């Protein structure tokens, strides 16, 4: 005989996992935008921040498309 062990309603767990993953990714991204003192600071040396920056000081710095 075979015994299957696991969750009976797997689809119900997917949304919670996806939401938690999205929240964690958003938090990690927000941490890149603040310095150690908690002051908002755009670090252009960070590749992720630089890639996400579209405009600065009223000028477009990155055109997508």
Residue pairs with C-beta under 8 A, 6 or more apart in sequence:
7 13
29 48
29 52
32 43
32 46
32 48
32 49
33 40
33 41
33 42
33 49
34 40
34 41
35 41
35 43
42 49
42 53
42 56
43 49
44 50
44 53
51 62
53 61
53 62
54 60
54 61
54 62
54 64
55 61
55 62
